[in-house]
Amino acid sequence: MTTNLSILKFMRKIFQAATLLLFSSLFPLKAQKLGTLTVEKIMRDPKAWLGTSPSDINWSDDSRTIYFNWNPDKSLSDSLYGYSLSDKKIIKVSQADRKKLPANDGVYNRLHTLKIYEKAGDLFLINYQDFKIRQLTKTIERETDPQFSGDEQNVVFKRGDNLFSISISTGLLTQHTDFKSGTKKSDTKLNPEEKFLKDDQLSMFEILKERKEKKDASKKISEAERPDYPKEIYFGDKRVQNQKLSPDNRFVTYQLIQADKSAKSANVPNYVTESGFTEDIFSRVKVGAPGSTYEFWVYDTKKDTTRKLSIKNIPGIYDKPDYLKDYPKQDTVKKNKERSVIVHGPFWSENGQNAVVIIRSVDSKDRWIMALNPDSLSLRLLDRQRDEAWIAGPGIGGYAMSAGEIGWINDQTIYFQSEATGYSHLYSLDIASGKKTQLTSGKFEVQKVQLSKDKRTFYLTTNEVHPGEQHFYSMAATGGARKRITQLPGGNEVSLSPDESKLAIRYSNSNTPWELFVMDNNATAKPEQITKSTTAEFKSYPWREAKVISFKATDGADIYARVYEPKKSNGKAVIFVHGAGYLQNAHKWWSTYFREYMFHNLLTDKGYTVLDMDYRASAGYGRDWRTGIYRFMGGKDLTDNVDGAKYLVKKYGIDSKKIGIYGGSYGGFITLMGLFKTPDVFKAGAALRPVTDWAAYNHPYTSNILNEPQSDSLAYRKSSPIYHAAGLKNNLLICHGMVDVNVHYQDVVRLSQRLIELGKNNWELASYPMEDHGFVEASSWTDEYKRILKLFEEKLK
């Protein structure tokens, strides 16, 4: 009897479940509401509950369709979608159709009637009269970097190490270079012993001598009958790159790079692997490691010669950096020793008569723009920007490997960006007269530049309305007044259609994720929203629009910040420190730190006041702000955060003994410096994936700011938290991924040993065995932020 009752109960449950399933399919349940925020809720996989914003916006060549990556159906990864301007419909692009689509980038001919592009290692040509696509190559080898020849009758491209061209009309394939690694046998020099033996043999044996004479004669005849192939150019154990053919086909310019094989790589051990064995992940060298050297060469096909460009006459090539004055006994730059440079370009005028190169010093202190005469192999200075900190900024590039923005307005005039006035602005320069004209000016940055097809108009993205807003403008190529085209406050990432009649805009504000809009290229036009990406669950919570404010730093500078104000304060506050150093987060658009944004809403719900500031070295505020940390990371960037804590006490009545701080990467570094150097300001801190010793970080980023550890040890001593660990007084949480190939896990291991030896017991380390620098797994995000919340809840009492 008991058994029968159990079976009946079991059958009744199955019936109820089936009924519920049928009912829910016929009548969908009410959309789930987010309710009270918890770490578990906000750290879920974002595509599953928040939604995925459109990204990688591109236009079809006929300007009729906008393509973008999107994931409205919550798939494992984003898919390609297209929006038709005529049908006003969004469709998912099939894999078969996607394969047929042209590549997103490409190069136009002068009249914009043809475009050449590379896709999957082959070359294609689009005729803009009927938008038909013609495939030019179909090979196993990759063809890359296509360009139109000077007469636009051929397409010049790279295959392997060599330059080729293909005739658009006949399909004739021509090879222009014959680069080869190693050394030509005939070029191998004989040592004295070998030379003696060879000469002795030829003088002693007549048959050897006769055979050599016949062989040499035969070779001479063969070479005379040989087609006019390019010269063999051997580059030994170096590497060749940046091969370019001049518009008249006479000159081939190229770069030879010599890597220093003594540079030791710092690899990362991976413990949790499919094989069950610990496996090393190749990572990078550390700052100050021996670097590569760069040479710029010109192959003159007319004279059949190769020559290396001399840099000895570049103005300032022997200049020493000012920081060496702190090391009178350690002069690391010898007198009259040329500094290492990287030559970018050449960039040729459309008529092929003028060439310009951008030369960057490897120490990042100088950028020269120079006219190049490849015939005489001479340089003429057009513009020099010198910065005792380091050359960088929007449109300029932060490293010596970057050429920055440059182009031709006409055959005599170039345009480029420079921070000469303290902000990145647009300039034009007449290469004949040397006259330089500043086209934009003011206390704002030109962040993106595009010249119209007819070369009469510049399209610019700037932050002149407010440092925390981005807007799109048009301006005459000669300069003058700018016409603002976008009007919605926040972030406007604009993609101009090929015919320049429409704008595809990825837009967001501070509490709404990015969506795609389209509008006419007209200041009076209204944008039309195309996508709706966020879920009902995400929208069910009243996300705060953080106030963008500014306050005064100790030195009088204005610090911009976002503040999250609770309805009822609990007297506690948390300061969030963004990563990357050179990054902007106190803005009016949706942040890349969206998880942190949601966490800040959670904290605010609990009564915390949260401050998120663009401290010294953040992006968006010009040269002086960018370089404010030169030779002292943890200097002004830290005092700005300390000033933020004082502002919270004064403005919001926060208890000065109840302020926490946290951040990742550079934010983790500042958190450590805050707890070590200003221990009475911050009661608790969470340092996520922090740099603990700058001498262990990478070369390009660190050497710009702190120079090299072997030449500027004072800067590294001041800036590295591991040297200040004795100052730890309050509560520290460290979280770090163990397969971090950016900031190595070794950093926190070394700091842990230092804290152990110092006898500190108010710290803990949480390790994540399967996470890189940027966490991926929702479980890791959840664990990390539960620990951060627990830290603040327990320690800010």
BELDA-V618175 format. One record per backbone hydrogen bond with DSSP energy under -0.5 kcal/mol. CO is the residue of the C=O (numbers start at 1). NH is the residue of the N-H. E is the energy in kcal/mol with one decimal. If there is no record, write none. Layout:
# BELDA-V618175
CO:NH:E ; CO:NH:E
This chain:
# BELDA-V618175
1:5:-2.2 ; 2:6:-2.0 ; 3:7:-2.0 ; 4:8:-2.4 ; 5:9:-2.5 ; 6:10:-2.4 ; 7:11:-2.5 ; 8:12:-2.2 ; 9:13:-1.9 ; 10:14:-1.9 ; 11:15:-2.3 ; 12:16:-2.4 ; 13:17:-2.4 ; 14:18:-2.5 ; 15:19:-2.5 ; 16:20:-2.5 ; 17:21:-2.5 ; 18:22:-2.5 ; 19:23:-2.8 ; 20:24:-2.7 ; 21:25:-1.5 ; 22:26:-1.8 ; 23:27:-3.1 ; 38:42:-2.2 ; 39:43:-1.8 ; 41:44:-1.1 ; 45:48:-1.6 ; 45:49:-0.7 ; 46:49:-0.8 ; 46:50:-2.2 ; 46:51:-2.3 ; 49:538:-0.7 ; 50:535:-1.4 ; 51:53:-0.5 ; 52:71:-0.6 ; 55:69:-2.8 ; 58:67:-3.7 ; 60:63:-1.9 ; 64:85:-2.7 ; 65:60:-2.6 ; 65:67:-0.5 ; 66:83:-2.7 ; 67:58:-2.7 ; 68:81:-3.1 ; 69:55:-2.0 ; 70:79:-3.0 ; 71:74:-1.2 ; 79:70:-2.5 ; 80:93:-2.5 ; 81:68:-2.2 ; 82:84:-0.5 ; 82:91:-2.6 ; 83:66:-2.3 ; 83:85:-0.5 ; 84:88:-2.1 ; 84:89:-0.6 ; 89:84:-2.1 ; 91:82:-2.7 ; 94:98:-2.6 ; 95:99:-1.7 ; 96:100:-0.7 ; 97:100:-0.5 ; 97:101:-0.9 ; 98:101:-0.6 ; 107:116:-2.7 ; 109:112:-1.4 ; 113:128:-3.2 ; 114:109:-1.8 ; 115:126:-2.9 ; 116:107:-2.6 ; 117:124:-2.6 ; 119:122:-1.8 ; 121:143:-2.6 ; 122:119:-2.6 ; 123:136:-2.7 ; 123:137:-1.3 ; 124:117:-2.3 ; 125:134:-2.9 ; 126:115:-1.9 ; 126:128:-0.7 ; 127:130:-0.6 ; 127:131:-2.5 ; 127:132:-0.6 ; 132:127:-2.1 ; 134:125:-2.8 ; 142:160:-0.6 ; 144:158:-2.8 ; 147:156:-3.1 ; 149:152:-1.4 ; 153:168:-2.5 ; 153:169:-0.5 ; 154:149:-2.4 ; 154:156:-0.5 ; 155:166:-1.9 ; 156:147:-2.4 ; 157:164:-2.9 ; 158:144:-2.5 ; 159:162:-1.9 ; 162:159:-2.6 ; 163:176:-3.1 ; 163:177:-1.1 ; 164:157:-2.7 ; 165:174:-3.1 ; 166:155:-2.2 ; 167:171:-1.6 ; 172:167:-2.1 ; 172:174:-0.5 ; 174:165:-2.4 ; 178:233:-2.4 ; 180:235:-2.4 ; 182:236:-2.1 ; 184:187:-1.2 ; 185:188:-1.5 ; 191:195:-2.6 ; 192:196:-2.1 ; 193:197:-2.1 ; 194:198:-2.3 ; 195:199:-2.5 ; 196:200:-2.5 ; 197:201:-2.2 ; 198:202:-2.2 ; 199:203:-1.8 ; 200:204:-1.5 ; 201:205:-2.3 ; 204:206:-0.6 ; 205:209:-1.8 ; 206:210:-2.8 ; 207:211:-2.7 ; 208:212:-2.1 ; 209:213:-2.2 ; 210:214:-2.5 ; 211:215:-2.5 ; 212:216:-2.8 ; 213:217:-2.2 ; 214:218:-2.6 ; 215:219:-2.2 ; 216:220:-1.9 ; 217:221:-2.2 ; 218:222:-2.5 ; 219:223:-2.5 ; 220:224:-1.7 ; 221:225:-1.8 ; 222:226:-0.9 ; 227:229:-2.5 ; 231:178:-0.8 ; 232:234:-0.5 ; 233:180:-2.7 ; 235:238:-2.1 ; 236:182:-2.3 ; 239:257:-2.9 ; 241:255:-2.8 ; 244:253:-2.3 ; 246:249:-2.3 ; 247:150:-0.7 ; 250:301:-2.7 ; 251:246:-2.9 ; 251:253:-0.5 ; 252:299:-3.4 ; 253:244:-2.5 ; 254:297:-3.1 ; 255:241:-2.0 ; 256:295:-2.0 ; 257:239:-2.1 ; 257:259:-0.6 ; 258:293:-2.0 ; 259:261:-0.8 ; 260:263:-1.6 ; 264:286:-0.5 ; 265:267:-0.9 ; 266:284:-1.1 ; 268:281:-3.2 ; 269:271:-0.6 ; 270:279:-2.2 ; 271:273:-1.0 ; 279:270:-2.9 ; 280:282:-0.5 ; 281:268:-2.6 ; 284:266:-3.8 ; 286:289:-1.9 ; 293:258:-2.4 ; 295:256:-2.3 ; 295:297:-0.5 ; 296:309:-3.5 ; 297:254:-2.2 ; 298:300:-0.7 ; 298:307:-2.2 ; 299:252:-2.3 ; 299:301:-0.8 ; 300:304:-1.5 ; 300:305:-1.5 ; 305:300:-2.7 ; 307:298:-2.6 ; 311:314:-1.7 ; 314:317:-2.1 ; 316:319:-1.6 ; 317:339:-1.7 ; 321:324:-1.4 ; 322:325:-2.2 ; 323:326:-1.9 ; 324:327:-1.9 ; 327:330:-1.7 ; 330:332:-1.2 ; 332:334:-0.6 ; 334:337:-1.6 ; 336:338:-0.6 ; 340:362:-2.9 ; 342:344:-0.5 ; 342:360:-2.6 ; 344:358:-2.0 ; 346:348:-0.6 ; 347:356:-1.8 ; 349:352:-1.7 ; 354:349:-2.6 ; 355:372:-2.5 ; 356:346:-0.5 ; 356:347:-3.0 ; 357:359:-0.5 ; 357:370:-2.6 ; 358:344:-3.4 ; 358:360:-0.5 ; 359:368:-2.9 ; 360:342:-2.6 ; 361:364:-2.1 ; 364:391:-3.0 ; 365:387:-2.6 ; 366:361:-2.1 ; 367:385:-2.7 ; 368:359:-3.1 ; 368:370:-0.5 ; 369:382:-2.7 ; 369:383:-1.9 ; 370:357:-2.9 ; 371:380:-1.9 ; 372:374:-0.7 ; 373:377:-1.5 ; 373:378:-1.4 ; 378:373:-2.5 ; 380:371:-2.9 ; 383:369:-3.1 ; 384:386:-0.5 ; 385:367:-1.9 ; 393:396:-2.1 ; 393:397:-1.6 ; 395:405:-3.5 ; 399:402:-1.9 ; 405:417:-0.8 ; 407:415:-2.5 ; 410:413:-0.7 ; 412:431:-2.6 ; 413:409:-2.6 ; 413:410:-1.3 ; 414:429:-2.2 ; 415:407:-1.6 ; 416:427:-2.9 ; 418:425:-2.4 ; 419:422:-2.0 ; 422:623:-3.7 ; 423:421:-0.5 ; 423:425:-0.6 ; 424:446:-2.6 ; 425:418:-1.8 ; 426:439:-2.6 ; 426:440:-1.2 ; 427:416:-2.0 ; 428:437:-3.1 ; 429:414:-2.2 ; 429:431:-0.7 ; 430:434:-2.7 ; 435:430:-2.5 ; 437:428:-2.5 ; 437:439:-0.7 ; 439:480:-0.6 ; 442:444:-1.7 ; 445:447:-0.8 ; 445:463:-1.2 ; 448:461:-2.0 ; 450:459:-3.3 ; 452:455:-1.5 ; 456:477:-2.5 ; 457:452:-3.1 ; 458:460:-0.5 ; 458:475:-2.1 ; 459:450:-1.8 ; 460:473:-3.2 ; 461:447:-2.9 ; 461:448:-1.3 ; 462:471:-2.2 ; 466:469:-2.4 ; 468:588:-2.5 ; 471:462:-2.0 ; 472:485:-3.1 ; 472:486:-1.1 ; 473:460:-2.2 ; 474:483:-3.0 ; 475:458:-3.7 ; 476:479:-2.4 ; 481:476:-0.5 ; 482:484:-0.6 ; 483:474:-1.9 ; 490:470:-2.3 ; 491:493:-0.5 ; 491:508:-1.4 ; 492:494:-0.8 ; 493:506:-2.7 ; 495:504:-2.6 ; 497:500:-2.1 ; 501:521:-2.7 ; 502:497:-2.3 ; 503:505:-0.6 ; 503:519:-1.9 ; 504:495:-2.8 ; 505:507:-0.8 ; 505:517:-2.9 ; 506:493:-2.4 ; 507:515:-2.5 ; 508:491:-2.3 ; 509:512:-1.1 ; 512:509:-1.0 ; 515:507:-2.7 ; 516:530:-3.5 ; 516:531:-1.2 ; 517:505:-2.8 ; 518:528:-3.0 ; 519:503:-3.0 ; 520:522:-2.6 ; 522:525:-1.4 ; 528:518:-2.0 ; 535:539:-2.1 ; 536:540:-0.8 ; 537:34:-0.6 ; 537:540:-0.6 ; 538:541:-1.2 ; 541:543:-1.9 ; 544:546:-1.0 ; 547:549:-0.7 ; 547:563:-2.3 ; 549:561:-2.5 ; 551:559:-3.2 ; 553:556:-2.0 ; 557:553:-3.1 ; 557:559:-0.6 ; 558:560:-0.5 ; 559:551:-1.9 ; 560:614:-2.8 ; 561:549:-2.8 ; 562:612:-2.9 ; 563:547:-1.9 ; 563:565:-0.6 ; 564:610:-1.8 ; 571:655:-2.2 ; 572:609:-2.0 ; 573:660:-2.7 ; 574:576:-0.5 ; 574:611:-2.3 ; 575:662:-2.2 ; 576:578:-0.6 ; 576:613:-0.8 ; 577:664:-0.6 ; 580:582:-2.6 ; 581:583:-1.9 ; 585:587:-1.7 ; 588:510:-0.7 ; 592:594:-1.0 ; 593:597:-2.2 ; 594:598:-2.1 ; 595:599:-2.3 ; 596:600:-2.5 ; 597:601:-1.5 ; 598:602:-1.9 ; 599:603:-2.5 ; 600:604:-2.4 ; 601:605:-2.2 ; 602:606:-1.2 ; 603:608:-2.3 ; 604:607:-1.7 ; 607:570:-2.4 ; 609:574:-2.2 ; 610:564:-2.7 ; 611:576:-2.8 ; 612:562:-3.3 ; 613:615:-1.2 ; 615:618:-1.9 ; 618:621:-0.5 ; 622:626:-2.2 ; 623:627:-2.6 ; 625:617:-1.4 ; 625:628:-1.0 ; 627:630:-2.0 ; 629:632:-2.5 ; 632:635:-1.1 ; 635:639:-2.5 ; 636:640:-2.1 ; 637:641:-0.9 ; 638:642:-2.3 ; 639:643:-2.7 ; 640:644:-1.7 ; 641:645:-1.7 ; 642:646:-2.0 ; 643:647:-2.2 ; 644:648:-2.0 ; 645:649:-1.8 ; 646:650:-2.5 ; 647:651:-3.2 ; 647:652:-0.5 ; 648:652:-1.6 ; 648:654:-1.5 ; 649:653:-0.8 ; 655:658:-2.4 ; 658:573:-2.1 ; 659:683:-2.4 ; 659:684:-0.8 ; 660:575:-2.6 ; 661:686:-1.9 ; 662:577:-2.5 ; 663:688:-2.6 ; 664:667:-2.3 ; 665:669:-2.1 ; 665:691:-0.7 ; 666:670:-2.5 ; 667:671:-1.9 ; 668:672:-2.1 ; 669:673:-2.5 ; 670:674:-2.8 ; 671:675:-2.3 ; 672:676:-2.4 ; 673:677:-3.0 ; 673:678:-0.6 ; 674:678:-1.5 ; 675:729:-0.6 ; 678:681:-2.0 ; 678:682:-1.0 ; 681:683:-0.5 ; 683:731:-1.7 ; 684:661:-1.9 ; 685:687:-0.6 ; 685:733:-2.5 ; 686:663:-1.6 ; 686:688:-0.7 ; 687:735:-2.0 ; 688:665:-2.5 ; 690:692:-0.5 ; 692:722:-2.5 ; 693:696:-2.2 ; 694:697:-1.4 ; 697:287:-2.5 ; 698:702:-1.1 ; 699:703:-2.6 ; 700:704:-0.9 ; 701:705:-1.0 ; 702:706:-3.1 ; 703:707:-1.3 ; 705:631:-2.6 ; 708:711:-1.3 ; 708:712:-2.5 ; 712:715:-0.7 ; 712:716:-1.2 ; 713:717:-2.4 ; 714:718:-2.2 ; 715:719:-1.5 ; 716:720:-1.5 ; 719:721:-0.6 ; 720:723:-1.6 ; 721:724:-2.3 ; 722:725:-0.6 ; 724:727:-2.0 ; 725:728:-1.9 ; 731:685:-2.3 ; 732:764:-1.6 ; 733:687:-3.0 ; 734:766:-3.2 ; 735:689:-3.9 ; 736:768:-1.9 ; 737:740:-0.9 ; 739:741:-0.7 ; 742:744:-0.8 ; 744:747:-2.1 ; 745:748:-0.6 ; 745:749:-1.7 ; 746:750:-2.5 ; 747:751:-1.9 ; 748:752:-2.4 ; 749:753:-2.0 ; 750:754:-2.0 ; 751:755:-2.6 ; 752:756:-2.3 ; 753:757:-2.4 ; 754:758:-1.6 ; 755:760:-2.3 ; 756:759:-1.2 ; 762:732:-2.2 ; 764:734:-2.6 ; 765:767:-0.5 ; 766:736:-2.1 ; 767:769:-0.5 ; 768:738:-2.6 ; 768:771:-1.6 ; 771:739:-1.9 ; 773:775:-0.7 ; 777:781:-2.1 ; 778:782:-2.7 ; 779:783:-2.3 ; 780:784:-2.7 ; 781:785:-2.5 ; 782:786:-2.1 ; 783:787:-1.7 ; 784:788:-1.8 ; 785:789:-2.4 ; 786:790:-2.3 ; 787:791:-2.3 ; 788:792:-2.1 ; 789:793:-2.8 ; 790:794:-2.4 ; 791:795:-2.4 ; 792:796:-1.7 ; 795:797:-1.1
